[in-house]
Amino acid sequence: MGSNPEEWEELYDVINGTEADMCKLNISCPFAVDTGFKMDAGAIAITAKLVNIVKKKLSIPLSVKITPQTPNLMDVAKRVELAGADALTVQGRLSGIMIEY
């Protein structure tokens, strides 16, 4: 997770130097607020842009984990697909739902 597009590009240069078979871009969690990016449902407008940045630099397949907490999940998934994602994960924990077992 970078704090700007240039840092994202540098991180993916590092990943390209590994033996990983696939990379996951997690846009589902709001973990990056302090870095200047608001992920989770707040990233809907920039999701395709982020995928484009990553796909330009990444030499291995990309899986994108998007949040299910959006008014139109199919629209976001389609934008991610059109931006070049090789795989999608659309299942994450829904905030506010905690199941006790």
PLY file of the C-alpha trace (Angstrom):
ply
format ascii 1.0
element vertex 101
property float x
property float y
property float z
element edge 100
property int vertex1
property int vertex2
end_header
0.00 0.00 0.00
1.50 3.26 -1.08
0.47 6.77 -0.14
0.51 7.93 -3.77
0.55 6.33 -7.22
4.34 6.51 -7.49
4.78 4.53 -4.26
2.32 1.92 -5.55
4.44 1.53 -8.69
7.61 1.07 -6.59
5.91 -1.60 -4.48
4.89 -3.57 -7.54
8.45 -3.42 -8.87
9.44 -5.21 -5.64
6.67 -7.81 -6.06
7.84 -8.50 -9.62
11.19 -9.50 -8.16
9.64 -12.27 -6.06
8.56 -15.79 -6.97
4.89 -15.08 -6.28
2.34 -16.65 -8.64
-0.32 -13.99 -8.10
-0.77 -10.71 -6.25
-3.87 -9.56 -4.38
-4.81 -5.90 -4.29
-7.02 -5.44 -1.24
-9.39 -2.53 -1.79
-11.92 -4.02 0.62
-10.55 -2.82 3.96
-10.34 0.75 5.27
-6.77 0.17 6.51
-5.06 2.90 4.51
-6.76 6.08 5.67
-3.52 7.32 7.27
-1.69 6.93 3.96
-3.99 9.30 2.14
-6.14 6.62 0.50
-9.54 5.74 1.83
-10.20 2.16 0.84
-13.39 0.13 1.40
-16.56 1.74 0.04
-14.65 5.04 -0.09
-12.46 3.70 -2.89
-15.23 3.09 -5.40
-14.37 6.16 -7.46
-10.64 5.31 -7.67
-10.82 1.51 -7.88
-10.33 1.25 -11.64
-7.51 3.82 -11.51
-5.69 1.80 -8.87
-6.08 -1.41 -10.86
-4.73 0.35 -13.97
-1.67 1.56 -12.04
-0.97 -1.92 -10.72
-1.56 -3.76 -14.02
0.89 -1.47 -15.84
3.68 -2.50 -13.48
2.81 -6.03 -12.37
4.19 -8.97 -14.35
2.05 -11.64 -12.64
-1.74 -12.11 -12.46
-3.68 -9.69 -10.24
-6.59 -10.56 -7.98
-8.57 -7.60 -6.67
-10.52 -7.84 -3.42
-13.36 -5.33 -3.56
-15.80 -4.45 -0.83
-19.31 -5.90 -0.85
-20.41 -2.72 0.93
-21.30 -0.66 -2.09
-24.63 0.33 -3.55
-23.79 -1.38 -6.83
-21.33 -4.26 -6.46
-21.77 -5.37 -10.08
-20.79 -1.92 -11.36
-17.59 -1.89 -9.29
-16.77 -5.48 -10.30
-17.25 -4.62 -13.98
-14.97 -1.58 -13.70
-12.29 -3.72 -12.04
-12.64 -6.34 -14.78
-12.37 -3.71 -17.53
-9.31 -2.23 -15.81
-7.56 -5.58 -16.22
-8.03 -7.66 -13.07
-7.37 -11.35 -13.63
-9.54 -12.43 -10.67
-11.97 -10.88 -8.19
-12.80 -11.49 -4.57
-16.08 -9.89 -3.58
-16.70 -11.52 -0.22
-15.54 -9.77 2.90
-16.92 -9.25 6.36
-19.82 -6.84 6.37
-19.33 -4.11 8.95
-21.98 -4.25 11.60
-22.61 -7.97 11.32
-20.90 -10.06 13.96
-22.04 -13.65 14.27
-21.49 -15.40 17.57
-21.03 -19.14 17.49
0 1
1 2
2 3
3 4
4 5
5 6
6 7
7 8
8 9
9 10
10 11
11 12
12 13
13 14
14 15
15 16
16 17
17 18
18 19
19 20
20 21
21 22
22 23
23 24
24 25
25 26
26 27
27 28
28 29
29 30
30 31
31 32
32 33
33 34
34 35
35 36
36 37
37 38
38 39
39 40
40 41
41 42
42 43
43 44
44 45
45 46
46 47
47 48
48 49
49 50
50 51
51 52
52 53
53 54
54 55
55 56
56 57
57 58
58 59
59 60
60 61
61 62
62 63
63 64
64 65
65 66
66 67
67 68
68 69
69 70
70 71
71 72
72 73
73 74
74 75
75 76
76 77
77 78
78 79
79 80
80 81
81 82
82 83
83 84
84 85
85 86
86 87
87 88
88 89
89 90
90 91
91 92
92 93
93 94
94 95
95 96
96 97
97 98
98 99
99 100
